[in-house]
Amino acid sequence: MNPEERSLLEHSLKLAEENNKILHKINRRAHWAFVWGFVKIVIIVIPLVLGYLFLQPYIEEAGKNYNGIQELFKQYQSLQF
């Protein structure tokens, strides 16, 4: 192997090592992005589920009241005509 080939081979080795470091950093960032994305979803979904479970009786009661009001309006309209 002549000196020029050796120099090119060493340069290629340095570039490959730098690329490997960069790829490891990218992989680490992608891993943490996935973890934090999951954490953000959990932070959003858990309060929504707990809020729904806590407010469900009140929502059902409001629905019953709304249906009752609709029935009153129907009865009122049927009495007028």
Long-range contacts (C-beta under 8 A, 24 or more apart in sequence): none
